């Protein structure tokens, strides 16, 4: 006959003993400050706020749609040769002549990149050397250094930068020509924080210390509003002296993007505003950009890719108020001595 009995451990349980807590408490009477920080960190994690991106790339989509970084005049040619794909190592020869604003130039550049380090260097026909290095300590920590050295002392520049991207914020600190002896130079710091899933607010400080006796501090305020699917992004930046810059970018389809920008200056000695509207069309083997602004300038750029290694560019700009026009043509050629297997690609059928 089976009998039911308590185990030896249960038989000696003190009924007056306090109950054992079933969950760990984050309260620590010895360090209440760390206890408050832990509760605040858990509360932020529960909100599920997205990463807002860096302040430097606040207007990245608008700059990729507009022609400000792509327009040129005269004739140019970029010849690129890939020597290795993993790690990436390539050299580039760039030629430019016939420009109405820039003298003829030649530039030789090289790029080396792997999963952690990015190296870029170039030298032009006048002997000016520029170099850039990015080192990723982790997925969220990147240190950058950039230098430019020329025979003219006023064109030498050294820039040190560090970028950190948290779960829902980003921090960037930068210094230009810093001096360790008297601390002269230009120092910048920015912070961008997501307050909701669609809105991010930030601040950027610029401290200029050109001489030991002269210094100036300017603070700018930033805002970024984006849709949940990232199909449209609106930004605003309010700088000192009454300078307001607002942008709007929208992706109409997989091949069509539009962008608008407004720069407003409201100072006691100057009142001015410039509006720019641009569009970008991606075809099967071509990219077309068009732009018009309130100053009377109309510009366009067509990049036609006949084969993946050869592209032909045609650029044009008309200034109706000044009755002036600019035209540019260029080619981009890429070559490689590597086999398809060495490049990590399958040979064409």
C-alpha positions in Angstrom: 0.0 0.0 0.0 1.4 3.3 -1.1 1.5 6.1 1.4 1.9 9.8 0.9 4.5 11.6 3.0 6.4 14.9 2.9 10.1 14.8 2.0 12.7 15.4 4.6 13.4 18.9 3.3 9.7 19.9 3.3 9.2 18.5 6.7 11.7 20.9 8.2 10.5 24.0 6.5 9.9 26.9 8.9 6.5 28.3 8.3 7.5 31.6 9.9 10.5 32.1 7.6 10.1 34.9 5.0 9.3 34.0 1.4 12.1 33.8 -1.1 11.8 36.4 -3.8 11.0 35.0 -7.2 12.4 37.9 -9.3 15.6 39.9 -9.0 15.2 43.4 -7.7 17.2 46.2 -9.4 17.1 48.3 -6.3 20.6 48.5 -4.7 20.6 50.6 -1.5 24.4 50.8 -1.6 24.4 52.4 -5.1 21.1 54.1 -5.8 22.6 56.0 -8.7 23.3 52.8 -10.6 19.9 51.6 -9.7 18.3 54.7 -11.3 20.4 54.3 -14.4 19.4 50.6 -14.8 15.7 51.5 -14.6 16.2 54.3 -17.1 18.1 52.1 -19.5 15.4 49.4 -19.3 12.7 52.1 -20.0 14.6 53.3 -23.1 15.0 49.8 -24.4 11.3 49.1 -24.0 10.5 52.1 -26.1 12.2 50.6 -29.2 13.4 53.8 -30.6 15.4 53.6 -33.9 18.9 54.7 -34.6 18.7 58.3 -35.9 21.9 58.3 -37.9 24.7 60.8 -37.6 24.5 64.6 -37.9 26.9 64.5 -40.8 24.5 62.3 -42.7 21.4 64.3 -41.7 20.8 65.4 -45.3 22.4 62.4 -47.0 19.4 61.6 -49.2 18.9 65.2 -50.4 22.6 65.5 -51.3 22.5 62.2 -53.2 19.5 63.5 -55.2 20.6 67.1 -55.9 23.5 68.0 -58.2 25.6 70.0 -55.8 28.2 67.1 -55.4 28.0 65.9 -59.0 27.8 68.9 -61.3 31.0 69.8 -63.3 32.0 71.6 -66.4 34.8 71.1 -69.0 36.1 67.6 -69.6 37.0 65.0 -67.0 38.1 61.3 -67.0 38.4 58.8 -64.2 40.4 55.7 -64.8 40.2 53.1 -62.1 42.1 49.8 -61.9 41.2 47.2 -59.2 44.3 45.2 -58.0 42.5 43.3 -55.3 38.9 42.7 -54.1 39.3 41.2 -50.7 40.8 43.2 -49.2 39.9 46.0 -51.6 42.8 47.8 -53.2 42.4 50.0 -56.3 44.1 53.0 -57.9 42.6 55.9 -59.8 43.9 58.4 -62.4 41.7 61.5 -62.6 42.1 64.2 -65.3 40.2 67.5 -65.6 40.6 70.4 -68.1 38.5 73.1 -69.8 36.7 74.2 -66.7 35.5 77.8 -66.4 36.2 77.9 -62.7 39.0 75.4 -62.0 42.4 75.1 -63.6 43.5 71.9 -65.4 44.5 69.2 -62.9 45.7 65.6 -62.5 45.1 63.5 -59.4 46.4 60.0 -58.5 44.6 58.2 -55.8 44.6 54.9 -54.0 42.1 53.1 -51.8 42.6 50.2 -49.4 39.8 48.8 -47.3 38.9 45.7 -45.3 36.4 45.0 -42.6 38.0 47.3 -40.1 40.3 49.8 -41.8 39.7 52.2 -44.7 42.7 54.1 -46.2 42.5 56.7 -49.0 45.3 58.8 -50.3 45.8 61.1 -53.3 48.4 63.5 -54.8 47.9 66.1 -57.5 50.1 67.6 -60.2 51.1 70.5 -57.8 52.4 68.1 -55.1 49.4 68.5 -52.7 48.9 65.3 -50.7 45.7 64.3 -48.9 45.1 61.2 -46.8 42.2 59.8 -44.9 42.0 56.8 -42.5 38.9 55.3 -40.8 39.3 52.6 -38.1 36.3 50.8 -36.8 37.0 49.6 -33.2 33.5 48.0 -33.2 30.3 48.2 -35.1 29.4 51.4 -33.3 32.8 53.1 -32.7 34.7 54.6 -35.6 37.8 56.9 -35.4 38.7 59.0 -38.4 41.7 61.1 -39.3 42.1 63.3 -42.4 45.0 65.5 -43.5 45.9 67.8 -46.3 49.4 68.9 -46.9 50.5 71.5 -49.5 53.4 73.8 -50.2 51.2 76.8 -49.2 50.9 76.9 -45.4 47.3 78.3 -45.4 46.1 75.1 -47.1 47.5 72.6 -44.6 44.8 70.9 -42.6 44.5 68.1 -40.0 41.2 66.8 -38.8 40.6 64.3 -36.0 37.1 62.8 -35.5 35.3 60.1 -33.5 31.8 58.8 -34.1 29.8 56.7 -31.8 26.3 55.3 -32.6 24.2 54.0 -29.7 20.9 52.2 -29.8 18.8 55.3 -30.2 21.4 58.1 -30.4 24.6 59.2 -32.0 27.5 61.3 -30.8 30.3 62.9 -32.9 33.3 64.9 -31.8 35.7 66.6 -34.2 38.7 68.9 -34.1 40.3 70.8 -37.0 44.0 71.8 -36.7 44.1 71.3 -32.9 47.2 72.6 -31.1 48.2 70.7 -27.9 50.2 73.7 -26.6 47.7 76.5 -26.6 44.6 74.5 -27.5 43.9 76.7 -30.6 41.9 75.3 -33.5 38.3 74.4 -34.3 36.3 72.0 -32.2 32.8 70.6 -32.9 30.5 68.3 -31.1 27.1 67.0 -32.0 24.4 64.8 -30.4 21.3 63.4 -32.1 18.6 61.6 -30.1 15.5 59.8 -31.2 12.5 61.0 -29.1 9.9 58.9 -30.9 10.0 56.3 -33.7 9.7 59.1 -36.3 11.2 62.2 -34.7 14.8 62.9 -33.7 16.2 66.0 -32.1 19.8 67.1 -31.7 22.3 69.9 -31.0 25.6 70.8 -32.6 28.2 73.1 -31.0 31.0 74.8 -32.8 33.9 76.3 -30.8 36.4 78.4 -32.7 39.7 79.3 -31.0 42.0 80.7 -33.8 44.3 82.5 -31.4 45.0 82.2 -27.7 42.9 85.4 -27.0 40.1 84.9 -29.5 37.4 82.4 -29.2 33.7 82.0 -30.2 31.0 79.5 -29.5 28.0 78.8 -31.8 25.2 76.3 -31.1 22.9 74.9 -33.8 19.6 72.9 -33.2 18.6 70.0 -35.4 15.4 68.1 -36.1 14.7 65.0 -38.3 11.2 63.7 -39.1 10.9 60.4 -41.1 8.2 58.0 -42.0 8.1 54.5 -40.5 9.0 53.0 -43.9 11.7 55.7 -44.6 10.0 56.7 -47.8 10.2 60.4 -46.9 12.5 62.4 -44.6 12.3 66.0 -43.5 15.1 67.8 -41.7 15.6 71.3 -40.2 18.7 73.0 -38.9 18.7 76.4 -37.1 22.1 78.0 -37.0 23.2 81.2 -35.3 22.8 84.6 -36.9 19.3 83.6 -38.2 20.3 80.9 -40.7 17.6 78.2 -41.3 18.1 75.2 -43.6 15.2 72.9 -44.2 15.1 69.9 -46.5 12.5 67.3 -47.7 13.2 64.1 -49.5 10.7 61.5 -50.8 11.0 58.3 -52.7 8.1 58.2 -55.2 9.0 54.7 -56.6 11.9 52.4 -56.8 13.4 54.5 -59.6 12.3 58.0 -58.8 13.3 60.3 -55.9 12.6 64.0 -55.4 14.2 66.5 -52.9 13.7 70.1 -51.9 15.9 72.4 -49.9 15.3 75.9 -48.5 18.0 78.1 -47.1 16.8 81.2 -45.3 19.0 84.0 -43.9 17.4 86.5 -41.6 20.1 88.7 -40.2 20.1 92.5 -39.4 22.4 93.1 -42.3 21.1 90.5 -44.8 17.8 88.9 -45.7 17.9 86.3 -48.4 16.3 82.9 -49.3 17.2 80.2 -51.9 14.9 77.3 -52.7 16.1 74.3 -54.7 14.1 71.5 -56.2 15.7 68.4 -57.7 14.8 64.9 -59.0 16.7 61.7 -59.7 15.7 59.0 -62.1 17.3 55.5 -62.2 16.9 53.7 -65.4 18.2 50.2 -66.3 21.6 51.4 -67.5 21.5 55.2 -66.7 21.0 57.8 -64.0 19.5 61.2 -64.7 19.5 64.1 -62.2 17.7 67.5 -62.8 17.7 70.5 -60.6 16.2 74.1 -60.6 16.6 76.8 -57.9 15.2 80.2 -57.3 18.3 82.0 -58.5 17.5 81.1 -62.1 19.9 78.1 -62.4 18.8 75.0 -64.2 21.2 72.0 -64.3 21.1 68.4 -65.4 23.4 65.4 -65.3 23.2 62.1 -67.3 25.3 59.1 -66.4 25.0 56.5 -69.1 26.5 53.0 -68.4 27.1 51.2 -71.6 28.8 48.3 -69.8 29.5 47.9 -66.0 33.1 49.1 -66.5 32.4 52.1 -68.8 30.2 55.1 -68.1 29.7 58.3 -70.1 28.7 61.6 -68.3 27.1 64.7 -69.8 26.4 67.7 -67.5 24.9 71.1 -68.2 23.9 74.2 -66.3 22.1 77.4 -67.5 22.0 80.6 -65.4 19.1 82.6 -66.8 19.7 85.7 -64.6 23.4 86.0 -65.6 22.9 84.7 -69.1 25.6 82.1 -68.7 25.9 78.4 -69.4 28.3 75.6 -68.6 28.7 72.2 -70.3 30.8 69.2 -69.1 31.5 65.7 -70.5 33.3 62.9 -68.8 34.1 59.2 -68.9 34.6 56.7 -66.1 36.5 53.5 -67.0 37.2 50.6 -64.6 39.6 47.8 -65.4 41.0 44.9 -63.5 43.7 42.3 -64.1 41.9 39.8 -61.8 40.0 36.8 -62.9 36.3 36.5 -62.1 37.1 33.9 -59.5 39.6 36.3 -57.8 37.0 39.0 -57.9 34.5 36.8 -56.2 32.1 36.8 -59.2 30.8 34.2 -61.4 31.8 34.4 -65.1 29.1 35.6 -67.5 27.2 32.9 -69.4 
